[in-house]
Amino acid sequence: MNKFLQIFKKKELRNKILFVLFLLVVSRLISNIPIPGIDTTALAQFFANNQFFGLLSSFTGGSLSQFSIAMLGLGPYISASIIMQLLTMIFPTLEQIYKYEGEAGRARFNQYSRLLTVPLAILQGFGFLKLLQRQQVLGFLSPIDWITVLTLIVAGSVFLMWLGELISEKNIGNGVSILILAGIVSQFPTSFQQALFKYNSSLFFSYLGFALVALIVIAGTIYISEAQRNIPVNYARRVRGMKVYGGVSTYLPMRINNAGVIPIIFALSLLLFPGLVANLLVGTHIPVVSSIATYLSRVLQPGHLGYSLAYFFLVFLFTYFYTAVTFDPKSVSENIQKQGGYVPGIRPGPSTAQFLYHLLNRVTLVGAIFLGLIAVLPNIVQGSTQITDFAVGGTSVLIVVSVALEIMKQVDAQLSMYEY
């Protein structure tokens, strides 16, 4: 409470937080401006009967189910970021730009991600509109209508991307993550109201079990997010004139979950895309393609065993991938050596890099498995308790808790800066 009060006592920090809250309000307003020409009754029925698109809509804050101008949310931008990160592993030039050209290189890399967002938004918007036409939710569109609607959809996604970057500039947290958090939290009152409306006293113990698992997920997420392995680092003494420098012992913190909530967001974006393509190809006239698409759309439904396994694997994979991007053992070991430091019992230089790499793999393994288990555990609970009102409970809680922890740390850092 003391820190909370301090936030509003510091004028600059207070203005930052109020500005971020204002942008969140703007994002929610944009998400509720509908595109005209849609049968709202048929649209509501389509989302009620399709769990896959219900899940997708939840992560856009309901924008997709309302057919708003921001119906794709930040999906195209996240997909573009994933593609660019993967391309750094294929093209050394991109890796050079991202890792070794400093702030200017990262700005240039981010600009490529922004440019790639536009064609991806056009592709995803076109695919979803064609699907709605096939489901007879959307009527005939003339070429002018297609251009107008797609322009609105792309503009909505790019506008949200811009809002996310404005939020990130305030150093309160990652803008994309905060906007996704706002979208998820905005659905909680509706989900809670539906749960009360559909309450069945015979499922009391199932509800109780679901609530306990939610608490376990929250506690586990906090525990893993805060856990770290401390690597001792000693610094040799250096005598310059009459002064002695160094000779101190400190530690290098290695977090169990270096990637934060990013693996969850990446995994969901990548997992939802094949399901969208499969749903588009179900009605095709080619028998082989249609049968494969039907199988994939069934397997990739939330709650299916195949979906849970794929979700776990992608979270596990992206945890390792993003950790490798953010924590470079070779660079860390070189910095320690330049400052006259060493890990006790390990030679400076390549031996230290190898030691850090080995330790990073072992520590990340624990974080990746735990993160994957927390992600799929609610799906298992839903299957066993038959409670579907909180269909995205586990993933939602995971994102909300992780982003909230990140915001708390950023605010703590700002308050510490004011104290110094």
DRENDO-1510 file (C-alpha; in Angstrom, 1 decimal, always signed):
<recs>
REC; n; res; u; v; w
REC; 1; MET; +0.0; +0.0; +0.0 .
REC; 2; ASN; +2.9; +2.3; +0.7 .
REC; 3; LYS; +4.3; +1.8; -2.8 .
REC; 4; PHE; +0.9; +2.2; -4.3 .
REC; 5; LEU; +0.6; +5.6; -2.5 .
REC; 6; GLN; +4.1; +6.6; -3.6 .
REC; 7; ILE; +3.1; +6.1; -7.3 .
REC; 8; PHE; +0.6; +8.9; -7.1 .
REC; 9; LYS; +2.9; +11.2; -5.1 .
REC; 10; LYS; +5.5; +11.2; -7.9 .
REC; 11; LYS; +4.1; +13.4; -10.6 .
REC; 12; GLU; +6.1; +12.0; -13.5 .
REC; 13; LEU; +5.2; +8.4; -12.6 .
REC; 14; ARG; +1.6; +9.3; -12.0 .
REC; 15; ASN; +1.3; +10.9; -15.4 .
REC; 16; LYS; +2.8; +7.8; -17.0 .
REC; 17; ILE; +0.3; +5.5; -15.4 .
REC; 18; LEU; -2.6; +7.8; -16.2 .
REC; 19; PHE; -1.5; +8.0; -19.8 .
REC; 20; VAL; -1.3; +4.2; -20.1 .
REC; 21; LEU; -4.8; +3.8; -18.5 .
REC; 22; PHE; -6.1; +6.4; -21.1 .
REC; 23; LEU; -4.6; +4.3; -23.9 .
REC; 24; LEU; -6.2; +1.2; -22.5 .
REC; 25; VAL; -9.6; +2.9; -22.5 .
REC; 26; VAL; -9.0; +4.0; -26.2 .
REC; 27; SER; -8.1; +0.4; -27.1 .
REC; 28; ARG; -11.3; -0.9; -25.5 .
REC; 29; LEU; -13.4; +1.8; -27.4 .
REC; 30; ILE; -11.7; +0.8; -30.7 .
REC; 31; SER; -12.5; -2.9; -29.9 .
REC; 32; ASN; -16.2; -2.0; -29.6 .
REC; 33; ILE; -16.7; -0.1; -32.9 .
REC; 34; PRO; -18.4; -2.6; -35.2 .
REC; 35; ILE; -18.0; -2.9; -39.0 .
REC; 36; PRO; -21.5; -2.5; -40.5 .
REC; 37; GLY; -23.2; -5.1; -42.7 .
REC; 38; ILE; -23.2; -8.1; -40.4 .
REC; 39; ASP; -26.0; -10.3; -39.1 .
REC; 40; THR; -25.4; -10.0; -35.3 .
REC; 41; THR; -27.7; -12.9; -34.4 .
REC; 42; ALA; -26.0; -15.3; -36.8 .
REC; 43; LEU; -22.6; -14.0; -35.7 .
REC; 44; ALA; -23.4; -14.7; -32.0 .
REC; 45; GLN; -24.7; -18.2; -32.9 .
REC; 46; PHE; -21.5; -18.9; -34.9 .
REC; 47; PHE; -19.2; -18.1; -32.0 .
REC; 48; ALA; -21.4; -19.9; -29.5 .
REC; 49; ASN; -21.2; -23.1; -31.6 .
REC; 50; ASN; -17.5; -22.9; -32.4 .
REC; 51; GLN; -15.2; -23.2; -29.3 .
REC; 52; PHE; -12.1; -22.6; -31.4 .
REC; 53; PHE; -13.2; -19.1; -32.5 .
REC; 54; GLY; -14.6; -18.5; -29.0 .
REC; 55; LEU; -11.1; -18.9; -27.7 .
REC; 56; LEU; -9.6; -16.7; -30.4 .
REC; 57; SER; -12.2; -14.0; -29.6 .
REC; 58; SER; -11.3; -14.1; -25.9 .
REC; 59; PHE; -7.7; -13.0; -26.7 .
REC; 60; THR; -8.9; -10.1; -28.7 .
REC; 61; GLY; -11.1; -8.9; -25.8 .
REC; 62; GLY; -14.3; -10.0; -27.6 .
REC; 63; SER; -13.4; -7.8; -30.7 .
REC; 64; LEU; -13.6; -10.8; -33.0 .
REC; 65; SER; -17.1; -11.9; -31.9 .
REC; 66; GLN; -18.3; -8.3; -32.2 .
REC; 67; PHE; -16.9; -7.9; -35.7 .
REC; 68; SER; -15.2; -4.7; -34.7 .
REC; 69; ILE; -12.5; -2.8; -36.7 .
REC; 70; ALA; -9.9; -4.2; -34.2 .
REC; 71; MET; -11.3; -7.8; -34.6 .
REC; 72; LEU; -7.8; -9.3; -35.3 .
REC; 73; GLY; -6.3; -7.6; -32.3 .
REC; 74; LEU; -2.6; -7.8; -32.1 .
REC; 75; GLY; -2.5; -11.2; -33.7 .
REC; 76; PRO; -0.9; -10.1; -37.0 .
REC; 77; TYR; +1.8; -8.1; -35.2 .
REC; 78; ILE; +2.6; -11.1; -32.9 .
REC; 79; SER; +2.8; -13.4; -35.9 .
REC; 80; ALA; +5.1; -11.0; -37.6 .
REC; 81; SER; +7.4; -10.8; -34.6 .
REC; 82; ILE; +7.5; -14.6; -34.4 .
REC; 83; ILE; +8.4; -14.9; -38.1 .
REC; 84; MET; +11.1; -12.3; -37.8 .
REC; 85; GLN; +12.6; -14.0; -34.7 .
REC; 86; LEU; +12.6; -17.3; -36.6 .
REC; 87; LEU; +14.3; -15.7; -39.6 .
REC; 88; THR; +17.2; -14.6; -37.4 .
REC; 89; MET; +18.1; -18.3; -37.1 .
REC; 90; ILE; +18.1; -18.7; -40.9 .
REC; 91; PHE; +19.7; -15.4; -42.1 .
REC; 92; PRO; +22.9; -14.3; -40.3 .
REC; 93; THR; +22.4; -10.7; -41.6 .
REC; 94; LEU; +19.1; -10.4; -39.6 .
REC; 95; GLU; +20.8; -11.8; -36.5 .
REC; 96; GLN; +23.6; -9.3; -36.9 .
REC; 97; ILE; +21.1; -6.4; -37.1 .
REC; 98; TYR; +19.1; -7.7; -34.1 .
REC; 99; LYS; +21.9; -8.7; -31.7 .
REC; 100; TYR; +25.0; -6.7; -32.5 .
REC; 101; GLU; +24.0; -3.3; -33.9 .
REC; 102; GLY; +22.6; -2.0; -30.6 .
REC; 103; GLU; +19.5; +0.2; -30.3 .
REC; 104; ALA; +19.6; +1.3; -33.9 .
REC; 105; GLY; +19.7; -2.3; -35.1 .
REC; 106; ARG; +16.7; -3.3; -32.9 .
REC; 107; ALA; +14.7; -0.3; -34.1 .
REC; 108; ARG; +15.4; -1.3; -37.7 .
REC; 109; PHE; +14.4; -4.9; -36.9 .
REC; 110; ASN; +11.2; -3.8; -35.3 .
REC; 111; GLN; +10.4; -1.7; -38.3 .
REC; 112; TYR; +10.6; -4.9; -40.5 .
REC; 113; SER; +8.1; -6.5; -38.0 .
REC; 114; ARG; +5.7; -3.6; -38.4 .
REC; 115; LEU; +5.9; -3.7; -42.2 .
REC; 116; LEU; +5.3; -7.5; -42.2 .
REC; 117; THR; +2.2; -6.9; -40.0 .
REC; 118; VAL; +0.2; -5.3; -42.9 .
REC; 119; PRO; +0.3; -8.3; -45.3 .
REC; 120; LEU; -0.4; -10.7; -42.5 .
REC; 121; ALA; -3.4; -8.6; -41.3 .
REC; 122; ILE; -4.7; -8.6; -44.9 .
REC; 123; LEU; -4.3; -12.4; -45.2 .
REC; 124; GLN; -5.9; -13.2; -41.8 .
REC; 125; GLY; -8.7; -10.7; -42.4 .
REC; 126; PHE; -9.5; -12.1; -45.8 .
REC; 127; GLY; -9.5; -15.6; -44.5 .
REC; 128; PHE; -11.9; -14.8; -41.7 .
REC; 129; LEU; -14.3; -12.9; -43.9 .
REC; 130; LYS; -14.4; -15.8; -46.4 .
REC; 131; LEU; -15.1; -18.2; -43.6 .
REC; 132; LEU; -18.0; -16.0; -42.4 .
REC; 133; GLN; -19.4; -15.9; -45.9 .
REC; 134; ARG; -19.2; -19.7; -46.1 .
REC; 135; GLN; -21.1; -19.9; -42.8 .
REC; 136; GLN; -23.7; -17.5; -44.2 .
REC; 137; VAL; -23.0; -15.0; -41.5 .
REC; 138; LEU; -21.7; -12.3; -43.9 .
REC; 139; GLY; -23.5; -11.5; -47.1 .
REC; 140; PHE; -22.2; -10.7; -50.6 .
REC; 141; LEU; -19.4; -8.2; -50.7 .
REC; 142; SER; -18.6; -6.1; -53.9 .
REC; 143; PRO; -14.9; -5.4; -54.7 .
REC; 144; ILE; -15.3; -1.9; -53.1 .
REC; 145; ASP; -16.8; -3.5; -50.0 .
REC; 146; TRP; -13.9; -5.9; -49.8 .
REC; 147; ILE; -11.3; -3.1; -50.0 .
REC; 148; THR; -13.2; -1.0; -47.5 .
REC; 149; VAL; -13.6; -3.7; -44.9 .
REC; 150; LEU; -10.0; -5.0; -45.2 .
REC; 151; THR; -8.7; -1.5; -45.0 .
REC; 152; LEU; -10.6; -1.0; -41.7 .
REC; 153; ILE; -9.4; -4.3; -40.3 .
REC; 154; VAL; -5.8; -3.6; -41.2 .
REC; 155; ALA; -6.0; -0.1; -39.8 .
REC; 156; GLY; -7.5; -1.4; -36.6 .
REC; 157; SER; -4.6; -3.9; -36.1 .
REC; 158; VAL; -1.9; -1.3; -37.0 .
REC; 159; PHE; -3.6; +1.2; -34.6 .
REC; 160; LEU; -3.5; -1.3; -31.7 .
REC; 161; MET; +0.2; -2.0; -32.6 .
REC; 162; TRP; +0.9; +1.7; -32.3 .
REC; 163; LEU; -0.9; +2.0; -29.0 .
REC; 164; GLY; +1.2; -1.0; -27.7 .
REC; 165; GLU; +4.4; +0.8; -28.7 .
REC; 166; LEU; +3.3; +4.0; -27.0 .
REC; 167; ILE; +2.7; +2.1; -23.8 .
REC; 168; SER; +6.1; +0.4; -24.0 .
REC; 169; GLU; +7.8; +3.8; -24.3 .
REC; 170; LYS; +6.5; +4.7; -20.8 .
REC; 171; ASN; +8.6; +1.8; -19.2 .
REC; 172; ILE; +5.6; +0.5; -17.2 .
REC; 173; GLY; +5.7; -2.8; -19.0 .
REC; 174; ASN; +5.5; -4.4; -22.4 .
REC; 175; GLY; +2.7; -2.6; -24.4 .
REC; 176; VAL; +1.6; -5.7; -26.3 .
REC; 177; SER; +1.3; -7.8; -23.2 .
REC; 178; ILE; -0.6; -5.0; -21.3 .
REC; 179; LEU; -3.1; -4.7; -24.2 .
REC; 180; ILE; -3.7; -8.4; -24.2 .
REC; 181; LEU; -4.1; -8.3; -20.4 .
REC; 182; ALA; -6.8; -5.6; -20.8 .
REC; 183; GLY; -8.6; -7.6; -23.4 .
REC; 184; ILE; -8.7; -10.7; -21.2 .
REC; 185; VAL; -9.7; -8.9; -18.0 .
REC; 186; SER; -12.5; -7.1; -19.9 .
REC; 187; GLN; -14.1; -10.6; -20.4 .
REC; 188; PHE; -13.9; -11.6; -16.8 .
REC; 189; PRO; -17.2; -9.9; -15.6 .
REC; 190; THR; -19.2; -11.5; -18.5 .
REC; 191; SER; -17.7; -14.9; -17.8 .
REC; 192; PHE; -18.5; -14.6; -14.1 .
REC; 193; GLN; -22.0; -13.5; -14.8 .
REC; 194; GLN; -22.6; -16.5; -17.2 .
REC; 195; ALA; -21.1; -18.8; -14.5 .
REC; 196; LEU; -23.6; -17.5; -11.9 .
REC; 197; PHE; -26.5; -17.7; -14.4 .
REC; 198; LYS; -25.6; -21.4; -15.3 .
REC; 199; TYR; -24.8; -22.4; -11.7 .
REC; 200; ASN; -25.6; -26.0; -11.0 .
REC; 201; SER; -25.6; -27.1; -7.4 .
REC; 202; SER; -24.8; -30.7; -8.3 .
REC; 203; LEU; -21.4; -29.5; -9.7 .
REC; 204; PHE; -20.5; -27.7; -6.5 .
REC; 205; PHE; -17.4; -29.8; -5.8 .
REC; 206; SER; -16.4; -29.5; -9.5 .
REC; 207; TYR; -16.5; -25.7; -9.1 .
REC; 208; LEU; -14.5; -25.9; -5.9 .
REC; 209; GLY; -11.9; -28.1; -7.6 .
REC; 210; PHE; -11.7; -25.6; -10.5 .
REC; 211; ALA; -11.2; -22.7; -8.1 .
REC; 212; LEU; -8.4; -24.6; -6.2 .
REC; 213; VAL; -6.6; -25.4; -9.5 .
REC; 214; ALA; -6.9; -21.7; -10.5 .
REC; 215; LEU; -5.2; -20.7; -7.2 .
REC; 216; ILE; -2.5; -23.4; -7.8 .
REC; 217; VAL; -1.9; -21.9; -11.3 .
REC; 218; ILE; -1.6; -18.4; -9.8 .
REC; 219; ALA; +0.8; -19.5; -7.0 .
REC; 220; GLY; +2.9; -21.7; -9.4 .
REC; 221; THR; +3.2; -18.8; -11.9 .
REC; 222; ILE; +4.4; -16.4; -9.3 .
REC; 223; TYR; +6.8; -19.0; -7.8 .
REC; 224; ILE; +8.4; -19.8; -11.2 .
REC; 225; SER; +8.4; -16.2; -12.4 .
REC; 226; GLU; +10.3; -15.1; -9.2 .
REC; 227; ALA; +12.7; -18.1; -8.9 .
REC; 228; GLN; +16.3; -17.7; -10.0 .
REC; 229; ARG; +19.6; -19.5; -9.8 .
REC; 230; ASN; +22.4; -17.2; -8.3 .
REC; 231; ILE; +25.8; -17.8; -9.9 .
REC; 232; PRO; +28.6; -16.5; -7.7 .
REC; 233; VAL; +31.1; -14.1; -9.4 .
REC; 234; ASN; +34.3; -12.8; -7.8 .
REC; 235; TYR; +36.2; -9.7; -9.0 .
REC; 236; ALA; +40.0; -9.6; -8.7 .
REC; 237; ARG; +41.7; -6.7; -6.8 .
REC; 238; ARG; +43.3; -4.0; -8.8 .
REC; 239; VAL; +45.7; -1.4; -7.4 .
REC; 240; ARG; +45.9; +2.0; -9.1 .
REC; 241; GLY; +48.0; +4.5; -7.3 .
REC; 242; MET; +46.9; +4.6; -3.7 .
REC; 243; LYS; +43.4; +3.1; -4.4 .
REC; 244; VAL; +42.3; -0.5; -4.5 .
REC; 245; TYR; +39.5; -1.5; -6.9 .
REC; 246; GLY; +37.5; -4.8; -7.0 .
REC; 247; GLY; +38.1; -7.6; -4.6 .
REC; 248; VAL; +34.3; -8.0; -4.1 .
REC; 249; SER; +32.0; -11.0; -4.5 .
REC; 250; THR; +28.6; -10.8; -6.1 .
REC; 251; TYR; +26.3; -13.1; -8.1 .
REC; 252; LEU; +24.8; -13.3; -11.5 .
REC; 253; PRO; +21.0; -14.0; -11.4 .
REC; 254; MET; +19.8; -16.6; -13.9 .
REC; 255; ARG; +16.0; -16.7; -13.9 .
REC; 256; ILE; +14.2; -20.1; -14.3 .
REC; 257; ASN; +11.7; -18.3; -16.6 .
REC; 258; ASN; +13.7; -15.7; -18.6 .
REC; 259; ALA; +11.0; -15.5; -21.3 .
REC; 260; GLY; +8.1; -14.4; -19.1 .
REC; 261; VAL; +4.7; -14.6; -20.7 .
REC; 262; ILE; +6.1; -14.4; -24.3 .
REC; 263; PRO; +6.1; -18.2; -24.9 .
REC; 264; ILE; +2.4; -18.4; -24.1 .
REC; 265; ILE; +1.5; -15.6; -26.5 .
REC; 266; PHE; +3.7; -17.0; -29.2 .
REC; 267; ALA; +2.4; -20.5; -28.7 .
REC; 268; LEU; -1.2; -19.4; -28.9 .
REC; 269; SER; -0.7; -17.3; -32.0 .
REC; 270; LEU; +1.1; -20.2; -33.8 .
REC; 271; LEU; -1.5; -22.8; -32.6 .
REC; 272; LEU; -4.5; -20.8; -33.7 .
REC; 273; PHE; -3.2; -20.1; -37.2 .
REC; 274; PRO; -3.3; -23.8; -38.5 .
REC; 275; GLY; -6.8; -24.1; -37.0 .
REC; 276; LEU; -8.0; -21.0; -38.9 .
REC; 277; VAL; -6.5; -22.3; -42.2 .
REC; 278; ALA; -8.0; -25.8; -41.6 .
REC; 279; ASN; -11.5; -24.3; -41.0 .
REC; 280; LEU; -11.2; -22.4; -44.3 .
REC; 281; LEU; -10.3; -25.6; -46.2 .
REC; 282; VAL; -13.0; -27.8; -44.7 .
REC; 283; GLY; -15.5; -27.0; -47.5 .
REC; 284; THR; -13.1; -27.4; -50.4 .
REC; 285; HIS; -14.0; -29.7; -53.3 .
REC; 286; ILE; -10.7; -31.6; -53.1 .
REC; 287; PRO; -11.4; -34.7; -51.0 .
REC; 288; VAL; -7.9; -35.2; -49.6 .
REC; 289; VAL; -7.5; -31.6; -48.6 .
REC; 290; SER; -11.0; -31.5; -47.1 .
REC; 291; SER; -10.4; -34.6; -45.0 .
REC; 292; ILE; -7.1; -33.4; -43.7 .
REC; 293; ALA; -8.6; -30.0; -42.9 .
REC; 294; THR; -11.5; -31.7; -41.1 .
REC; 295; TYR; -9.2; -33.8; -39.0 .
REC; 296; LEU; -7.0; -30.8; -38.1 .
REC; 297; SER; -9.9; -28.6; -37.2 .
REC; 298; ARG; -11.2; -31.3; -34.8 .
REC; 299; VAL; -7.8; -32.1; -33.3 .
REC; 300; LEU; -7.0; -28.4; -32.7 .
REC; 301; GLN; -10.2; -27.7; -30.8 .
REC; 302; PRO; -9.5; -26.4; -27.2 .
REC; 303; GLY; -10.0; -29.3; -24.8 .
REC; 304; HIS; -8.9; -32.0; -27.3 .
REC; 305; LEU; -5.9; -34.1; -26.3 .
REC; 306; GLY; -4.0; -33.1; -29.5 .
REC; 307; TYR; -4.5; -29.4; -28.8 .
REC; 308; SER; -3.2; -29.8; -25.3 .
REC; 309; LEU; -0.1; -31.8; -26.5 .
REC; 310; ALA; +0.6; -29.3; -29.2 .
REC; 311; TYR; +0.1; -26.4; -26.8 .
REC; 312; PHE; +2.5; -27.9; -24.2 .
REC; 313; PHE; +5.2; -28.6; -26.9 .
REC; 314; LEU; +5.0; -25.1; -28.4 .
REC; 315; VAL; +5.2; -23.4; -24.9 .
REC; 316; PHE; +8.2; -25.7; -24.1 .
REC; 317; LEU; +9.9; -24.9; -27.5 .
REC; 318; PHE; +9.3; -21.1; -27.3 .
REC; 319; THR; +10.6; -20.9; -23.7 .
REC; 320; TYR; +13.9; -22.3; -24.9 .
REC; 321; PHE; +13.9; -20.2; -28.1 .
REC; 322; TYR; +13.1; -16.9; -26.4 .
REC; 323; THR; +15.6; -17.6; -23.6 .
REC; 324; ALA; +18.3; -18.2; -26.2 .
REC; 325; VAL; +17.4; -14.8; -27.8 .
REC; 326; THR; +17.4; -12.8; -24.5 .
REC; 327; PHE; +20.3; -14.5; -22.6 .
REC; 328; ASP; +23.6; -15.0; -24.5 .
REC; 329; PRO; +26.1; -17.0; -22.4 .
REC; 330; LYS; +29.0; -16.0; -24.6 .
REC; 331; SER; +28.2; -12.3; -24.3 .
REC; 332; VAL; +27.7; -12.5; -20.6 .
REC; 333; SER; +31.0; -14.4; -20.1 .
REC; 334; GLU; +32.9; -11.8; -22.2 .
REC; 335; ASN; +31.4; -8.9; -20.1 .
REC; 336; ILE; +32.4; -10.6; -16.8 .
REC; 337; GLN; +36.0; -11.2; -18.2 .
REC; 338; LYS; +36.3; -7.5; -19.3 .
REC; 339; GLN; +35.4; -6.3; -15.8 .
REC; 340; GLY; +38.0; -8.6; -14.2 .
REC; 341; GLY; +35.5; -11.1; -12.8 .
REC; 342; TYR; +35.4; -14.9; -12.8 .
REC; 343; VAL; +33.1; -17.7; -11.6 .
REC; 344; PRO; +34.9; -19.6; -8.8 .
REC; 345; GLY; +36.4; -22.8; -10.1 .
REC; 346; ILE; +35.8; -21.9; -13.8 .
REC; 347; ARG; +38.4; -20.4; -16.2 .
REC; 348; PRO; +37.3; -17.0; -17.6 .
REC; 349; GLY; +36.4; -16.8; -21.3 .
REC; 350; PRO; +35.1; -19.9; -23.3 .
REC; 351; SER; +35.0; -22.1; -20.2 .
REC; 352; THR; +32.7; -19.7; -18.4 .
REC; 353; ALA; +30.5; -19.4; -21.5 .
REC; 354; GLN; +30.3; -23.2; -21.7 .
REC; 355; PHE; +29.4; -23.4; -18.0 .
REC; 356; LEU; +26.7; -20.8; -18.3 .
REC; 357; TYR; +25.3; -22.5; -21.4 .
REC; 358; HIS; +25.1; -25.8; -19.6 .
REC; 359; LEU; +23.5; -24.3; -16.5 .
REC; 360; LEU; +21.1; -22.3; -18.6 .
REC; 361; ASN; +19.8; -25.4; -20.4 .
REC; 362; ARG; +19.2; -27.2; -17.1 .
REC; 363; VAL; +17.5; -24.2; -15.4 .
REC; 364; THR; +15.3; -23.4; -18.5 .
REC; 365; LEU; +14.2; -27.1; -18.6 .
REC; 366; VAL; +12.5; -26.8; -15.3 .
REC; 367; GLY; +10.9; -23.5; -16.3 .
REC; 368; ALA; +9.7; -24.8; -19.7 .
REC; 369; ILE; +8.2; -28.0; -18.2 .
REC; 370; PHE; +6.4; -26.1; -15.4 .
REC; 371; LEU; +5.2; -23.4; -17.8 .
REC; 372; GLY; +3.8; -26.0; -20.2 .
REC; 373; LEU; +2.1; -27.9; -17.4 .
REC; 374; ILE; +0.4; -24.8; -16.0 .
REC; 375; ALA; -0.8; -23.9; -19.5 .
REC; 376; VAL; -2.5; -27.3; -20.2 .
REC; 377; LEU; -3.6; -28.1; -16.6 .
REC; 378; PRO; -6.9; -26.1; -16.8 .
REC; 379; ASN; -7.8; -28.0; -20.0 .
REC; 380; ILE; -7.4; -31.2; -18.1 .
REC; 381; VAL; -9.5; -29.9; -15.2 .
REC; 382; GLN; -12.2; -28.6; -17.6 .
REC; 383; GLY; -12.4; -32.1; -19.2 .
REC; 384; SER; -12.8; -33.8; -15.8 .
REC; 385; THR; -15.1; -31.2; -14.2 .
REC; 386; GLN; -17.3; -30.4; -17.3 .
REC; 387; ILE; -17.1; -26.7; -16.5 .
REC; 388; THR; -16.8; -24.7; -19.7 .
REC; 389; ASP; -17.8; -21.2; -18.6 .
REC; 390; PHE; -14.1; -20.3; -18.1 .
REC; 391; ALA; -12.9; -21.9; -21.3 .
REC; 392; VAL; -9.6; -19.9; -21.3 .
REC; 393; GLY; -9.2; -19.8; -17.5 .
REC; 394; GLY; -5.7; -21.3; -17.3 .
REC; 395; THR; -4.1; -19.4; -20.2 .
REC; 396; SER; -5.9; -16.2; -19.2 .
REC; 397; VAL; -4.7; -16.5; -15.5 .
REC; 398; LEU; -1.2; -17.3; -16.7 .
REC; 399; ILE; -1.0; -14.2; -18.9 .
REC; 400; VAL; -2.7; -11.9; -16.4 .
REC; 401; VAL; -0.5; -12.9; -13.5 .
REC; 402; SER; +2.8; -12.8; -15.5 .
REC; 403; VAL; +2.0; -9.4; -17.0 .
REC; 404; ALA; +0.9; -8.1; -13.5 .
REC; 405; LEU; +4.3; -9.2; -12.1 .
REC; 406; GLU; +6.1; -7.5; -14.9 .
REC; 407; ILE; +4.3; -4.3; -14.3 .
REC; 408; MET; +5.0; -4.5; -10.6 .
REC; 409; LYS; +8.7; -4.9; -11.3 .
REC; 410; GLN; +8.8; -2.0; -13.7 .
REC; 411; VAL; +7.0; +0.3; -11.2 .
REC; 412; ASP; +9.4; -0.9; -8.4 .
REC; 413; ALA; +12.4; +0.0; -10.6 .
REC; 414; GLN; +10.9; +3.5; -11.3 .
REC; 415; LEU; +10.3; +4.0; -7.6 .
REC; 416; SER; +13.9; +2.9; -6.8 .
REC; 417; MET; +15.3; +5.4; -9.3 .
REC; 418; TYR; +13.4; +8.2; -7.6 .
REC; 419; GLU; +14.8; +7.1; -4.2 .
REC; 420; TYR; +18.4; +7.2; -5.6 .
</recs>
